């Protein structure tokens, strides 16, 4: 009966998670949808991919929509035979973002059940974790893949602990394999990488426990072997995704550098150091895990407009010269954020209650948890500091494999967002249940005097520290940036400091109140004045109120919009009804500002349906996908661009080289350009474009990639092709002769299959306005595959024999087919091993049951 009752409470907890998720995201009940900037950009960039899937019932792994063309592996590609998707779909049934919130809650709930075997504490821990402010900020921005991956942290850790700590080998193997597969499926390698950095401390902890005799070596060896197999199978079930991305990454900005310059070295792998460390968390800024607006909130926090209006009034009243006003502009950044990052959408607030309980947890929790959690948390914070703690960052960038593939070290704080709620939950459980031992091997009972002493000391230190910040905050925290101190006159600097201190003071006072209340609840529970259940309810309510109220600053009803805008963000017409729906929502106002540009793009696409690209100079070319939504673009919005294309952008476009840019646009088959502004966009046809393909009879051989790229601004690309000396042998096999009558035309276009008709009297080198990618593309002349080379630094080229020919380019990556086989084999092995494990468990239980019956019968005899 007790067991059945426990299952009822577990089911009720899951139902509560659904209710909390839906209540928080309640506008979805009225048909509204979450508006996310990054998802809007995704819909533009992935439009060609999505249309192809809908029209052909198959997948294209190449799209021409952005940056002249790129693989779709990081653009939402689906992999047929990817059966783990069905499991994920089951977990994600609720409308967005309630689906992600439910996943965060329920995943940690499973972890709580594994660690403390008590649904009450698991439920409380789930709210600690699921309501972490960082997750709500990320969801508001559209970082769905990140939160999707992080949501599988807790259940994956649950599986690992089932094996290592609970010795539930079969169940642990099944849970670990399943959630390893789901985490990889969620497709955010950076988050998964950070998770396993933390798991390194767990492995080290278990190794040391074995070395010191706390556990036997046999168990450690068996557990490690089981988990290794589980990880391999989980990864194996995602082989298509992993193999494709591994192949792709080598050719992107995360792979080896190609050029030599002051800022980079050819052959060096990964992002440059400055790019890796750009979003580094400040050391003091880390305290916003405890006080949300210690360094302000987001760069566009509520109240920013009022502060800027007051600033204008002060400047008008006090400025004495235009030079003073000009200096003010140099100091301006954000009115509501003054931390060390270039900008932010909000703080990684963990909750005053959660942080306080986590600190207590490091004193109360079992040793098998607190040491590795402490080590992982400290390392995580050190790495989040990035450029502010180069001793650690440099070591990881230079010596730790793959660390230099990722940027924005501040995002590693997701590990703390997992571990602090975990240690808080464990510590709280031990505080109330120190006389109970889940593991018979660990009988270290916490005495009442010890608990009282630690509670008083930690409460005093935390409250005292917060009071010091509150009283001496202006001198300790400053509340200004270096630039503001340099360029702001005293009257303006004083205003900013006072206004920001007022914001900080509000949150600091709340933190003091919340910690004092929780400390009092724990103290009176020790005195038996408050029961354990009442104490848990009160602590949960205080924490929930705290986190819910802070989260609503960043994800609230204003983030939910009419589904018209969420599903079709690239509007081409305005109307009174549309304007009324937009109201004063700043996100939607920005969409309406693009309507005239979108209309121009739509007009071009409808009037000219041939294959070409557009250069949009009205919107930010390399951070917009409006163009891609309607037609292929030379720009786009994506963090993982092909390295060669990124080099081209940095070399010519970011330097605004107006002499060379037109030549580059010709190479990339830009048929139309858009100039002017958002109110009056102007279509400018480009009669000089090279077209989809062209013949050249002159080849310029160069020795280095730098020469290749530099030569693009010198040559006449319609007559001459730049070819690396490494491909000289390919050219030597042919005698290229000019033929003014030669013709090459694109006759059929699909993003993954292009067909050309050629006619020439002599052999010709055909150059295509298609981005070179060394893997997956096949070049066929009259259905016979032929080799091809790279020309003009980033385009494809092939020698075409004299005569009339049909030339095809087909994108058929071998890794997709290979990965599908490995995925299916991994899934089959997982099912077989799981089935065998379950069979032996039931066989063992059945045998034990029979032995009990026989024993009873013998005693009766």
N, C-alpha and C positions, 0 to 999 in steps of 0.2 A: 504493500500500500504506500509506503514512504517513497519507493522508487517511482511508482506511477504518479504520485503527487509531484515529485521533482520534475517529471516530464511535462506535467501540466504547467508548472511555473516557467519552464524553459520555453514552451510554446507561447505562453502569455508574454514573455519577454520579447520574443520575436515579433509578436503582434504589436507590442508597444513600440518597437523600433519602426515598424511601418507607420504607425500613427504619428510618431514624432517627426519622421522624415516628411510625411505628407503635410502635417500641420505647418512645419517650417516653410515648406515650398507650396503653401496653400493656394497661391494664384493658379497653379496647374489645374485645380478643381474647376476653375472658371474658363478653362480652355486656353489660358495663356501659356507661353513658353519662355524658357530662360534665354535671354539674349547674351551671347558670349562673343566678344571681339574675335578671339582666335578661331572660333567655329565659323563665324562669318567669312573670315579669310580662307578657312578650309573649304567652305562651300564654293567659293570662287575658284580656288586653285584646283579643286577636284572635279569641277563640272564636266570636263571632257571624260574623265574616268567614270563618273557616275552615269553619264549618258551612254557611254559605250556598254557598260554593264546592263543597263536597262534595255538597250536596243538589240544586243547580241546574245544576252544570257550567257556571257562568258566574260573573262577578265582580261584587261590590258595591263601589262606591267611597265608600260612606257606611256607617258603623256607629253604632249607638246604645249600644254597650257601655260607653263611657267618657265622662265629662264631658258628659253629656246628649246626646251625638252629635257626630261629627266625621268628616271625610274619612278614608279608609283609606290615603291615599298614603304616609304614614309609618308604617303599621301592617302592612306586609307585603303590600300589594296587588300583584297580578300584572296585567301589561298584555298582553292578547292581541295577537299580532303582534310581540311583543318577541322576535325570533329570536336576539338575542345571548345570551339565557338558555341556549340549547342549548350554546353554546361554553363558557359558565361551568360548566354542569352537568358537562361532560366533565372540566374541571380539578378538580372538587370531588367526585370519585368516592369517595375514601377516607372512612372514618367520622370524624366530628367528635371532637376537634380536629385529627386527623392531616391532614385535608384542607387546613386553613389553614396548617399547618406546611410541608407539601409545596409549597404555593403560594408561601410566603415563600422557601423554599430555591430552587426551580426558577426563579422570576422573577429573583432576583438572579444566579443562575447564567447566565442569558441575558445579563444586563447585563455580567457578567464576561467572557463570551466576546466580546462586542462591544468592550469597552474594552481588554483585554489579549490577546485571541485565544489564550488558554492555559487549558485546562480545569482544570489543577491550581490555579491562582490563583482561577479562577472558583469552583471547589469550596470553597476555603478562605474566600473572601469570602462565599459563600452561608451558611456556618455562622456567620460573624461577624454577618451580618444576621439570619438566621432565628432565632437563639437570643437575640436581644435581649430582656432581661427584661420590658420594657414590654409586649411582645406577649403573653407568657404571663400576665401580670397581667390584661390586658384580656380575654383568652379566659376566664380563670377567672371574671371578673365577668359575661361574656356580651355584651361589646361586639363582637359578630361582624361587624357592618357596618363598623366602624372597621378591624378587622384585614383584612377582605376587601378593602377599598379600598386600604389601605397595601400589601397584597401585590402589587397591580398597579402600585405606584410604579416598581419596578425595571425590569420589562419595558417600561413606557411610556417611561422614560428611555432604555432601550436603543434603542428605535425612533427617538427624537429624535437620539441620538448617531450612529446609523447614517446619518442624513441629514446632519447638521451636520459630523461629524468623519470618518466613513468614506466619505462621498459615495456611499453605496449608496441611491440615490434610490428605486428601486422597492421593494426589500425594506424599507427604512426606512419608506416610506409605508404599506406593508401592516401592519408591526408596530405603528407608531404609531397608525394608525386602529383596529386591532383592540383594542389594550390601552387606548386612550382610551375606546372604547365599553364595555369591560369594567369600567373603573374607575368610569365614571358609573353603570353598571348596579349596581355594589356599593352605591351609594346612601348615601354619607356625604360630603355636600357640603363639610363643614368640612375633612376630610382632603384632599380634592382641591384645595380652595382653598389650603391650606398648601403643597401640592406645587408649585402653579404660582407661588406667591410665590418659591420657591427657583428655579424655572425662569426667572424673570425675570433672575436673575444669570447663568444660562447664555446667555440671549439677549444680554444686555449684553456678556458676554465675547466671543461670536462677532462682535458688532457692532464691538467695539474691535479684534479681530483683523483684521477686514476694513479698518477705518480705518487700522491701522498696517501694512498690507501683508502680514500673515502668511497671509491667505487672500484670494482675489480677490472683488470685489464681486458678480460674476456668480454665483459659487457661493453666497454668502450670500443673495442675492436669490432664487435658485432654491430653496434649502433652506428658507428662511422661507416661501416661497409653498407649497411641498409640505406643510410641517408645518401651515400654516394650513388647508389643505384637509383634511388628515387630522384635525385637531382638530374642524373643523366637521362632518365626516361622522361621527366618533365620537360627538359630541354629538347629531347628527341621528338616529342609530340609537336614541337614548334619548329621542326627542322626547315620547313620551307621559309618561314619568316627569318630564322636566324641565318641560314646560309645566304639568302638573298641580301639581307642587310649587311652581313659580313663582307660580301663581295662588293656591295655598293659603297660602304664606308671607306674602303681603300681609295676610292676615286673622289671623295668629298673633302670638305674643309676639315674633317676629323681624321683624314688619312695623311699620307706623306705630302710634305710641301714640295712644290715643283720648282719654284723660282728661288734665286739667291738675291737677297737684299739686306738692308740694314736691320730689318725687323724679322727676317726669316732665313732659314738655311735649307737648301734643297736636300731632300732625303729625310729630314727630321719629321717625325710623325706627330700628329695631333695639332690642336689649336695652339696659336702662339700664346705665350705666357700672359700677355696683357689681356687677351681675349678671355682666357680661362678665369682670371682673377677679377674681372671687371665688377661683378656684383659680389663684393666681399662684405660680410657683416662686420660692423664695428664692434670692438670689444665691449664697450659700454652698452651698445645697442642690443647686445644679447640679453640684457636685463628686461627687454620688452617681452620676454617669455613670461615675465611676472607682472610687469606694469605695461599695458599695451601701448600707451602713447608717451613712453619715456623719451623717444626721439621723434615724436609725432606719429601720425597714422600713415595714410597713403599720401602720395604726392598730390593727389586731388581729393583730399579729405573734405568732408562736409565742414563748412565754415571758411573754406579757402576764399570763396568769392567775397565774403564780408571783410576778410582781412585785406584783400587786395583793394577793395573799395576804400577802406580806412587808410591804406597806404597812399592811395592817390590823393586823398584829402590832405594828409600830412605833408606830402611833397608839394602840393599846390600852396599850402599855407607857409611852408618853411624854406623851400628851395630858393637859392639866391642866384643861380646861374644855370645855363644850359649844360655846362660841363659837369655840374653836380648831378643833374638828371641823367646824363650819359653814364656817369660812374655808377649810378644806382642800377642801371640795366646790367652792368657787369656782375653785380653781386646777387641778382635775383636768381633763385632756383625754384623752390617750392615754399609756399607760406606754411604748409602744414606738415612738412617732413624736413628734418634737419640732420638726418643721420649720415653715415659714410657711404651709402650706396648711391649710384647715379640717379636713382629714382626707385620707387616701390609702390605697389598697390596696397600695402598695409603690413602690419607687424606679424611676426610668427608667434602670436600670443598663445601660450599654453594654458593659461588660467592661473590666477593667484592661488586658488584652492589646490589645484593639481600640483603646482610647483612646490607649495608648502608641504603637501602630503608626500611628494616625491622625496624631498629632503628628509622627512621623517622616515620614509621607507628605507633609505640607505642605512638607518640605524636599527630598524625593526625587522627587515626582510631576512629570509634565509640566505645564508652565505652563498649557496649555489646560484642565487640570482643576483644579489646586490653587487658582487665584485665585477662580474663581466658587464653588467648594465652600467655601472659607474665608469668603467674603462671605455666602453663604447660611447657613452654620452660625452665624456671629456674629449675624446678624439674628434667626435663629430663637431663639437663646438670649436675646437682648435682649427679644424679644416674650414668651417664656415667663416672664420675670420679672414681666410684667404691672404690678401696682400698685407693685412695687418698683423700677420704672424707667419712670416716667410720661412722661418726655421722649419716649420712643419710642412707648409705648402710646397716649398722648393723640393723637399725630400720626396714628397708624393708625386710631384710633377715629373721629377727626373728618374725616380727609381721604382715607383709602384706601377705595375702594368695597367694600361688603359685609363689611368686617372686623367691623363692629359687629353682624353677624348671629349671631356665634358667641361662646360662652362657654368658660370653662376654658382660658386661654392656655397652661397647662402642657402641654396635649396637642400643641402645635406641635412639641414635641421629637421627634415621629415623623420630622421632616425630618432631624434629627441622626442618628436611628437608621438612616437610609438613607445619609447622606453620610459619616459616619465610617467605616463598613465599606468604602465605596467608595474613599475616599482612602487607607485603610489597605491595601487590596488593591493599588491602583495603586502606592503607595509601595514596598510589599514587592516587587512585580514589578520596579520600576526598580532596587531595591537589588541584586537578584540578576542582572538582565539589562540593566544600563545600557549595555552595548556594542551592544545590539540596538535598532533604531529601527523601530517599527511604522509611523510616518509618515516618509517620506523627507524631508519638509520640516522635520523637527525632529531635528537630529543632536546635541543637547546631551548629550554623554556625561558620566556622573558618574565622577569619578576616585576611586580607592580611598582616597586620603588624605582626600578630602572626606567620603566615606561614613563612614570611621572617626572623623573628627573630630565629625561631627554625631551619630553614634551614641553616642559617649562623653559629649558635652555634654548631649544630651537625656536620656540614661539618668541621668546625674548629677543633673540638675535635677529630673526626675520622682521619682527615689528620694529625693533630698534633701528635696524638698517634702513627700513623704509621711512621711518621718521627723520632720520638724518638726511636722506635724500629730499624729503619734503621741506625741511627747515633750511638746509644749506644747498638746495638744488641749483639755484642760480649760479653759485660759484663752482659747484662740482660738475654740473652738466652743461652749463653755458647757455643752452637753448639758442645757439646760433651757429652758422657754418663759418669756416675761415674766410670764405669769399665775402660773406655778409659783414664780418668784422672789419674787413679791409675796405670795402666800398660804401658801406652804409654810414650816414652821419649819425651822431648820437641820438637825435630825436626819433629816428626810424628804428635804429637798433634797439633802443629801450622799449619801443612799442612791441616789436617782435618778441623780445625776451619776455615781457610781461604777459602778452597774449598766449605764448606757448607755455609759459609756466602755469598759467591758469588751467590750460588743458591737461597738463601733466598732473597738477595738484588734484584735479577731479578723480583721475584714475588711481593715483597713489592713495588717496583717502579711501576709495573703494577697496583697494587691495588690503589696506589696514583693517577695514571693517570685516571683510570676508575671512581673513586669516584669524582675526580675534574671535569671530563667531565659531569657526571650526575648532580652534584651540579650546575654547570654552566648552564646546560640545564634547570633545574628547576628554577633557579634564573631568567634567561632571559624569561622564560615562564610567570613568575610573572610580569615581566616588559612589557608583551605583545609583546616581540620581536620574540617569537617563538610560533606557534600555538600548541594547545594541541595534535593534531594528529601527527605533526612533532616531538614533544617532545617524544611521546610514541614510535614512530618508531626509533628515535635515541637511546633512553634508551634500547629498545629491542635489537637493533643491537649491542650495546656495551656489554650488558649482554650475548648475544648469542655468540659473538666472544670470550669473556672471558671464558665462561664455555666450549664451543666447543673445544677451544685450550687446556685447561687443561684436559678435558675428553680424548682427543686423546693421552695423555700420557699413558693411562691405557686400553683403548679399541680402537684399530685402525686396519688397514688392516692386521697387523701381527697376530691378533687374529682369522682371518678367514683363513681356510685351505681347501685344496681339500676335497671333501665330502668322499673320500675313508678313510681318517683318522678320520673324524668326525663320520662316520657311523660304521667303523670297526677299532677302535683304537688299538685293540690287534692283531697286525700283527704277522704272523709266518714265513714270508719269506721276504727277501730283494732283491732288483733288482736295476739296474742303474736308471730305470724310477722312482722308489720309492724314491731313494736317491736324485734324481733331484727335485722331488716334495717337499721333506723336506727342501732342501736348508739349510739356516742358522737359521731356526726357532727353537728356543731352546726347545719349548714344544714338537715339533715333533721329534727332536733329542733324547729327553728322551724316546719317544715311541719306536724309532728304537733301542735304547739301550736294550730294553726288548725283542727284537725279538727272541733271542735264548732261553730265559726262556719260552716265550710263546710257542715256538716250542716243547720244552720238555713237557710242560703241555698238549699240544694238543696230543702229542704222547702217553702219559700215558692214557688220556681219550679215545683215539681211540682203544688202545690195550686192555684196561680193562674197560668194560662198566658196571661192577657191581657197587653197592653202597658202597662208602668209602669216606674218606677225605684225603686231601693232606696238608702237612706242608711245606710251602715255606720259607726257611731260607735265600734265596738269596735276595729277595725283602723284604721290611719292612713288616713283617708278619701281623701286626695289623693296617696297613694303606695302603693296596693295595687290588685290586679286580681282578688283572690279573688271579690269581688262580681260583677265583669264576666264572670267565667267562667260564672256561673250565671244572671245576669239583668242587665239594663241598670242602670247605676250613675250616680250624680251625681259620683262620684269616679273614680279611675283612676291610671295611672302613665304619664306621657309628658312628654317635655321640650318638645314643640312643640304646646302647647295653643292653641286659638283665643283671640285677645286679649280679646274681650268676656267669655268665660267665666273667664279668668284674673283679669280685673278684678273680677268678681263674687266669686271665691274670696278675693282679697286684701282686698276691702272688708268682707265680712261673715263669712266662715268663719274666716279667719286672725285676725280680731279677736275671734272668739267672741261675736258679737253675738246673744245668745240671744233677743232680742225679734224680730229681723228674720229670722233663719235659718229659723224655721218658715214664714214667709211665702214665702221663697225656695223651700223644699222643696215647698210647695203649687204654686207656679208650674211647677216642674220635674216635676210628676206623680209625686212620691214617695208611693207607696202604703203602703210598709212601711219602718220604721226599726229598726235593731238597736242596742240599748244593753246595758249590763252589762259583762262582761269575757270573756276567751277561755274561761274555765272555765264561765261561766254566761251565755251570750249570751241576750238577751231580745228577742223579736219584739214590736214595738209598731206596730200598724196606724195609719195616718194617715187618719182620716175626713174631714179638712179639705182633702184634695188637690183641686186644680182639675180633675184628670182629663186626658185626652189633648187635649181642646179644649173651649172654652167661648165663649159669646157675651157680648159687653159692649155696652152702649149708650152708655156715657159715655167720652169720650176726653179725656185731659189732655195738652195740647201743652206741650212744654218746649223751651227754646232750646239747651241744651248737653248733651253726653253726661254730664257730671257730674250735672246735674239729673235726667237719666233714671235713672241708677244710684241716686242718693240717694232718689228718689221711691218706689222699690220698698219701702222700709221704712215708707211712710206710707199709700199707697193700699190700698183693698180690691181686689185684683187680679181677683176674680170679677166685679166690676161695672165697673171702670175699667181702661183700658189707657193706658200711658204711650207717647206717640208724639212723635217729634222734629218740630219745626216744619218741618223740611225735607220732611216727608211730609204737610204740612197740605193741599196741593192734592189729594192722593189722597182724603182724607176729605171735602173740600168737595163732591165730586161726588155724595155720597150723603147722604140724610137718615136718620140712624139713629134708630130708635124701639125702646123696650123692648118685649119680648114674653116674658111669663113662661112661655108654652107652647113656646117655641122649643127645638129639640133638635138637637144635633150629636153623632154617635157615630162612633167608629172601627170600621169593619167588616172591614178587611183590613190586615194589617201585614207588611211586609218592610222591612228596613233602608233600602232605596232606593226603596220604593214604598208609600205609605199611601193608604187609601181611607176616606172618611167619607160618611155620609148625613146630610143636613140637612133640617130642616123648620122654617119660620117664617112668620109672617104679615106681617112687615115686614123690610126690609133690616137685616142684622146684621153687626157686625164680629166675625169669628171669630178668636180667639187660640189658637195651638197650643203645646203644651209641647214644641216642637221647636226646636232651636237654629237661629237665623238664619245663613244663609251665602249671600252674594249671587251665587255662581256655581254653575251646574249644576242647581239646583232649578227645576222647572216646577210651576206651580199651574194646575190645570184644573178648571173647573166645567162639568159635563155635556160633557166632552171638548173644551171650548174653553179655550185657554190665556188666563189673566188675570194682571194684575200683582198683586204682593203687597208688603207693607212689613214693616219691623221694628217690633216693639212690646216694651215692657217691657225695653228695652236689648238683649235677646239672643234674643227669640223671634220667630216668624213670625206674621203676621196678614194676613187678607184679608177684604174685604167680600163677604158672601154675599147675593144677592137674595132677596126673599120667595119662598116656595113650597118645593117639594120638589126637592132637588138631590143629585147625586153629585159629591163633591169629591175630587180626587186630587192627591197631591204625588209627583212622580217625579224622581229624581236621575239626570240624563243629561248629564254634563259634556261640552261641545263639545270641550274640549281633548283628550279621550281619542281621539275620532274624528279630529280634526285631526292629533294627534301620531302616530297609527298610520300615516296616509298619508305624513307626513314621514319616519317611521322606515323604512318600506318603500322609499321613494324613495332615501333615504340609503344603505341597504344595497345597492340595485341599482346606484347610482353607484359605490360602493366595489368591488363585484364586477366591474363593467365596466372601471374604471380599473386594478384589480389584474390582470385578465385581459390587457388591452392591454400593461401594463408587463411582465408575464412573457413575453408573445409577443415583444416587441421585444428582451428580454434573450436569449432563445433564438435569435432570428433573427440577432442580432449575433454570438453565439457560433458559430452555424453558419457565418456568413459568414467569421469569423476562422479557423475550422477549415479551410474550403475554401481560403482564401488560403495557409495553411500547406502543404496538400497540393500546391497548384499550384506553390508555391515549390520544394518538394522535387523535384517532377517536372521542373521547369525545370533545376534543378541537375544532375539525372541526365542530361538531354539534353546 
